[in-house]
Amino acid sequence: MSWRIIVISKRAKLDLQLGYMVVRSEEITKIVLSEISTIMIESTAVSLTTSLLAELSRRKIKVIFCDEKRNPSAELVSYYGSHDTSNKIRKQIVWKQSTKEAVWTEIVTEKIRKQKELLESFGKEESELLSSYLKEIDWNDMTNREGHAAKVYFNALFGLDFTRTEDNHINAALNYGYSIILSAFTREIVANGYLTQLGIFHDNMFNQFNLASDFMEPFRVLIDREVLLMKPVKFEHEEKMQLVNILNHEVKMDGKIQYVNNAIKIYCKSIFDALNEDDSSLIRFYKVEL
């Protein structure tokens, strides 16, 4: 099972050798490809061979490229995620609107539920207001309880003056963490043979990751909690690595302990089952001890 998250933060050359990724820097390091789930190229002074890129794509290993500020800016996405991609896309295009709405209702309800649980764990009285929003959620969240909950939730976590549009270390950390989670979801969606552009709720014509944006919603809370505990007075390499490592944190699914990376895989598969079988009860959510 792939589980390693590799971060390349210094000048290096990466190439392929007999099933290993070879990292040539001050020292030479070999890493078995079968163990790697994600590679983050944090430095712009890194070169990769085409043969390595082709093999990483074939093995569905997520590769994230960062810009000169070391923020994620692009990723490697395979043309062919599954042997029956064409068939999967045909199904995706004709998913019933009622089924998509049922699935979105479950997802947004779980997101608010996890936000409420996080506030409860920190003794925030605003959790009671989120409890009331949970009772008020309509079909497809027509009254936008998600938006109302978000305002209450972020103000409870980071203060009444906090806004998600402000340029500060907290938002920098949140955005970085969300981009890591989004990338993990994009990987699973493509690996399952579906298009990331066609969402079930998000439909921004400029967003090529609409479906991943839909699926990831309940997992945002993992980032929120980490940033809250981090209390970032700076946001540099150490803080970024702390957020990347969230994919290796443990959560519980179906009574079993799973790494977040694997929980994302199980969760995505369950949503595809729900959409294809017209049964939102098939969705499997994670639990975490707060």
MARKE-374568 format. One line per 2 residues: number of its first residue (from 0); their letters; for each residue x, y, z of C-alpha. Coordinates in Angstrom, 1 decimal, always signed. Layout:
N
NUM) a) X,Y,Z ~ ... $
END
This chain:
290
0) ms) +0.0,+0.0,+0.0 ~ +1.3,+3.4,-0.9 $
2) wr) +1.7,+5.7,+2.2 ~ +4.8,+7.8,+1.9 $
4) ii) +4.6,+11.5,+1.3 ~ +7.9,+12.7,-0.1 $
6) vi) +8.8,+16.4,+0.0 ~ +11.7,+17.7,-2.1 $
8) sk) +12.6,+21.1,-0.7 ~ +16.2,+21.5,-2.0 $
10) ra) +18.0,+21.5,-5.4 ~ +17.9,+17.9,-6.7 $
12) kl) +17.6,+15.7,-9.7 ~ +15.0,+13.0,-9.7 $
14) dl) +15.2,+10.0,-12.0 ~ +13.9,+6.4,-12.3 $
16) ql) +15.9,+3.3,-11.6 ~ +14.5,-0.3,-11.4 $
18) gy) +11.3,+0.6,-9.5 ~ +13.0,+3.3,-7.4 $
20) mv) +12.9,+7.1,-7.4 ~ +16.5,+8.2,-7.1 $
22) vr) +17.0,+11.6,-5.5 ~ +20.4,+13.0,-6.4 $
24) se) +21.3,+16.0,-4.1 ~ +24.1,+16.3,-1.6 $
26) ei) +23.5,+12.6,-1.1 ~ +21.8,+10.0,-3.2 $
28) tk) +18.6,+8.5,-1.8 ~ +16.5,+5.8,-3.3 $
30) iv) +12.8,+5.4,-2.5 ~ +10.6,+2.4,-3.6 $
32) ls) +7.9,+3.8,-5.9 ~ +5.3,+1.3,-4.6 $
34) ei) +5.5,+3.0,-1.1 ~ +4.9,+6.5,-2.4 $
36) st) +1.4,+8.1,-2.5 ~ +2.4,+11.7,-2.9 $
38) im) +5.4,+13.7,-4.0 ~ +5.6,+17.5,-3.3 $
40) ie) +8.2,+19.4,-5.3 ~ +8.6,+22.4,-3.1 $
42) st) +11.8,+23.8,-4.7 ~ +11.9,+25.3,-8.2 $
44) av) +15.5,+24.1,-8.5 ~ +14.4,+20.4,-9.0 $
46) sl) +14.6,+18.6,-12.3 ~ +12.8,+15.3,-13.2 $
48) tt) +13.4,+12.9,-16.0 ~ +10.5,+12.1,-18.4 $
50) sl) +10.8,+8.4,-17.7 ~ +10.2,+9.1,-14.0 $
52) la) +7.2,+11.4,-14.7 ~ +5.7,+8.7,-17.0 $
54) el) +6.1,+6.0,-14.3 ~ +4.7,+8.2,-11.6 $
56) sr) +1.7,+8.9,-13.8 ~ +1.3,+5.2,-14.6 $
58) rk) +1.3,+4.3,-10.9 ~ -1.2,+7.1,-10.1 $
60) ik) +1.3,+8.8,-7.7 ~ +0.2,+12.3,-7.0 $
62) vi) +2.9,+14.9,-7.9 ~ +2.4,+18.5,-6.6 $
64) fc) +4.6,+21.3,-8.0 ~ +5.1,+24.5,-6.0 $
66) de) +5.9,+28.0,-7.2 ~ +8.8,+30.3,-6.2 $
68) kr) +6.9,+31.1,-2.9 ~ +6.7,+27.3,-2.2 $
70) np) +3.0,+27.3,-2.5 ~ +1.3,+24.5,-4.5 $
72) sa) +0.6,+25.7,-8.0 ~ +0.2,+22.7,-10.3 $
74) el) +0.0,+18.9,-10.2 ~ +0.5,+15.9,-12.4 $
76) vs) -2.8,+14.4,-13.6 ~ -2.9,+11.3,-15.7 $
78) yy) -4.9,+11.1,-18.9 ~ -6.0,+7.6,-18.0 $
80) gs) -6.9,+6.9,-14.4 ~ -8.7,+3.6,-14.9 $
82) hd) -8.9,+1.0,-17.6 ~ -12.6,+1.8,-18.1 $
84) ts) -12.4,+5.6,-17.9 ~ -14.7,+6.1,-20.9 $
86) nk) -17.4,+4.1,-19.4 ~ -17.1,+5.8,-16.0 $
88) ir) -17.3,+9.3,-17.7 ~ -20.5,+8.2,-19.5 $
90) kq) -22.0,+7.3,-16.2 ~ -20.8,+10.5,-14.6 $
92) iv) -22.5,+12.6,-17.3 ~ -25.9,+11.0,-16.7 $
94) wk) -25.9,+10.9,-12.9 ~ -29.4,+11.8,-11.8 $
96) qs) -29.8,+15.3,-10.5 ~ -31.9,+14.0,-7.6 $
98) tk) -29.1,+11.6,-6.7 ~ -26.4,+14.3,-6.9 $
100) ea) -28.6,+16.5,-4.6 ~ -29.1,+13.7,-2.1 $
102) vw) -25.3,+13.0,-2.0 ~ -24.6,+16.8,-1.6 $
104) te) -27.1,+17.0,+1.2 ~ -25.3,+14.2,+3.0 $
106) iv) -21.8,+15.8,+2.4 ~ -22.8,+19.2,+3.6 $
108) te) -24.6,+17.8,+6.7 ~ -21.5,+15.9,+7.6 $
110) ki) -19.3,+18.9,+7.2 ~ -21.4,+21.0,+9.6 $
112) rk) -21.6,+18.1,+12.0 ~ -17.8,+17.9,+12.1 $
114) qk) -17.5,+21.6,+12.5 ~ -19.9,+21.4,+15.5 $
116) el) -17.9,+18.5,+17.0 ~ -14.6,+20.5,+16.7 $
118) le) -16.2,+23.5,+18.4 ~ -17.5,+21.3,+21.1 $
120) sf) -14.1,+19.8,+21.7 ~ -12.7,+23.3,+22.3 $
122) gk) -15.6,+24.2,+24.6 ~ -17.0,+26.8,+22.2 $
124) ee) -20.6,+27.6,+22.9 ~ -21.2,+28.4,+19.2 $
126) se) -21.5,+24.7,+18.7 ~ -25.1,+24.9,+19.9 $
128) ll) -25.9,+27.2,+17.0 ~ -24.4,+24.8,+14.5 $
130) ss) -26.5,+22.1,+16.1 ~ -29.6,+24.1,+15.3 $
132) yl) -28.3,+24.5,+11.7 ~ -28.0,+20.8,+11.4 $
134) ke) -31.7,+20.5,+12.2 ~ -32.6,+23.1,+9.6 $
136) id) -30.8,+21.7,+6.6 ~ -33.1,+21.4,+3.6 $
138) wn) -32.8,+19.2,+0.6 ~ -29.6,+20.2,-1.3 $
140) dm) -29.0,+22.8,+1.4 ~ -31.3,+25.2,-0.4 $
142) tn) -31.2,+27.7,+2.5 ~ -27.4,+27.7,+2.6 $
144) re) -27.0,+26.5,+6.2 ~ -23.4,+25.7,+5.1 $
146) gh) -22.6,+29.4,+4.5 ~ -24.2,+30.5,+7.8 $
148) aa) -22.4,+27.8,+9.7 ~ -19.0,+28.7,+8.1 $
150) kv) -19.2,+32.3,+9.4 ~ -20.1,+31.3,+12.9 $
152) yf) -17.5,+28.5,+12.9 ~ -14.5,+30.5,+11.7 $
154) na) -15.3,+33.4,+14.1 ~ -15.6,+31.0,+17.0 $
156) lf) -12.2,+29.4,+16.1 ~ -10.1,+32.4,+15.2 $
158) gl) -12.0,+35.5,+16.6 ~ -14.8,+37.8,+15.7 $
160) df) -12.5,+40.0,+13.5 ~ -11.3,+37.0,+11.4 $
162) tr) -12.4,+36.8,+7.8 ~ -11.3,+34.2,+5.1 $
164) te) -10.3,+37.0,+2.7 ~ -7.8,+38.6,+5.0 $
166) dn) -4.1,+38.3,+4.2 ~ -2.6,+36.6,+7.3 $
168) hi) -0.7,+33.5,+8.5 ~ -3.9,+31.7,+9.5 $
170) na) -5.5,+32.0,+6.1 ~ -2.2,+31.2,+4.4 $
172) al) -2.0,+28.0,+6.5 ~ -5.7,+27.1,+5.8 $
174) ny) -5.3,+27.7,+2.1 ~ -2.2,+25.6,+1.9 $
176) gy) -3.7,+22.8,+3.9 ~ -6.9,+22.8,+1.8 $
178) si) -4.8,+22.6,-1.4 ~ -3.1,+19.5,-0.1 $
180) il) -6.4,+17.8,+0.7 ~ -7.9,+18.9,-2.6 $
182) sa) -4.9,+17.4,-4.4 ~ -5.4,+14.1,-2.6 $
184) ft) -9.1,+14.0,-3.7 ~ -8.2,+14.9,-7.3 $
186) re) -5.8,+11.9,-7.3 ~ -8.5,+9.5,-6.2 $
188) iv) -11.2,+10.8,-8.5 ~ -8.8,+10.5,-11.5 $
190) an) -7.6,+7.0,-10.3 ~ -11.3,+5.9,-10.3 $
192) gy) -11.7,+7.0,-13.9 ~ -13.9,+10.1,-13.4 $
194) lt) -13.6,+13.8,-14.5 ~ -12.7,+16.3,-11.8 $
196) ql) -14.3,+19.1,-13.8 ~ -17.9,+17.9,-13.5 $
198) gi) -19.1,+18.5,-9.9 ~ -22.3,+17.5,-8.2 $
200) fh) -22.7,+21.0,-6.6 ~ -19.7,+23.1,-7.5 $
202) dn) -19.9,+24.1,-11.2 ~ -17.5,+27.0,-11.6 $
204) mf) -16.5,+27.1,-15.3 ~ -13.0,+28.2,-14.2 $
206) nq) -12.5,+25.4,-11.6 ~ -11.1,+22.2,-13.1 $
208) fn) -11.5,+20.5,-9.7 ~ -15.2,+21.0,-9.1 $
210) la) -15.9,+17.3,-8.1 ~ -12.9,+17.3,-5.7 $
212) sd) -14.1,+20.5,-4.2 ~ -17.5,+18.8,-3.5 $
214) fm) -16.0,+15.6,-2.0 ~ -13.4,+17.2,+0.2 $
216) ep) -15.8,+19.3,+2.3 ~ -16.0,+17.1,+5.5 $
218) fr) -12.2,+16.8,+5.5 ~ -11.5,+20.5,+5.7 $
220) vl) -12.0,+20.3,+9.5 ~ -8.8,+18.3,+9.8 $
222) id) -6.9,+21.3,+8.5 ~ -8.9,+23.7,+10.6 $
224) re) -8.0,+21.8,+13.8 ~ -4.3,+21.6,+12.9 $
226) vl) -4.1,+25.3,+12.1 ~ -6.0,+26.2,+15.4 $
228) lm) -3.5,+24.1,+17.4 ~ -0.6,+25.5,+15.4 $
230) kp) -1.4,+29.2,+16.1 ~ +0.9,+30.3,+13.3 $
232) vk) +2.9,+33.4,+14.0 ~ +4.8,+32.6,+10.8 $
234) fe) +4.1,+30.3,+7.9 ~ +7.2,+28.7,+6.6 $
236) he) +8.6,+25.3,+5.8 ~ +8.1,+23.7,+9.2 $
238) ek) +4.4,+24.7,+9.3 ~ +3.8,+23.6,+5.8 $
240) mq) +5.3,+20.1,+6.5 ~ +3.0,+19.9,+9.6 $
242) lv) +0.0,+20.4,+7.3 ~ +1.3,+18.0,+4.6 $
244) ni) +1.7,+15.3,+7.3 ~ -2.1,+15.4,+8.0 $
246) ln) -2.4,+12.9,+5.3 ~ -0.6,+10.5,+7.6 $
248) he) -2.8,+11.2,+10.6 ~ -5.1,+8.4,+11.8 $
250) vk) -8.9,+8.5,+11.7 ~ -11.5,+5.8,+12.1 $
252) md) -13.7,+4.3,+9.4 ~ -16.1,+1.4,+9.9 $
254) gk) -14.5,+0.7,+13.3 ~ -11.0,+0.4,+11.8 $
256) iq) -8.0,+2.8,+12.1 ~ -7.0,+4.3,+8.7 $
258) yv) -4.5,+6.9,+7.6 ~ -6.3,+10.0,+6.2 $
260) nn) -4.8,+9.2,+2.8 ~ -6.5,+5.8,+2.8 $
262) ai) -9.7,+7.2,+4.3 ~ -10.0,+9.5,+1.4 $
264) ki) -9.7,+6.5,-1.0 ~ -12.5,+4.6,+0.9 $
266) yc) -14.7,+7.6,+1.1 ~ -14.4,+8.5,-2.6 $
268) ks) -15.2,+4.9,-3.6 ~ -18.3,+5.0,-1.4 $
270) if) -19.5,+8.3,-3.0 ~ -19.1,+6.8,-6.5 $
272) da) -21.1,+3.8,-5.4 ~ -23.8,+6.1,-4.0 $
274) ln) -24.0,+8.1,-7.2 ~ -24.0,+5.1,-9.5 $
276) ed) -26.5,+3.1,-7.5 ~ -28.7,+6.0,-6.6 $
278) ds) -28.3,+5.4,-2.8 ~ -26.8,+8.1,-0.7 $
280) sl) -26.8,+5.8,+2.4 ~ -23.7,+4.0,+0.9 $
282) ir) -21.5,+7.0,+1.7 ~ -18.9,+6.1,+4.4 $
284) fy) -17.6,+9.0,+6.6 ~ -14.6,+9.1,+8.8 $
286) kv) -14.6,+9.7,+12.6 ~ -11.8,+11.3,+14.6 $
288) el) -11.2,+11.5,+18.3 ~ -11.1,+15.2,+19.2 $
END
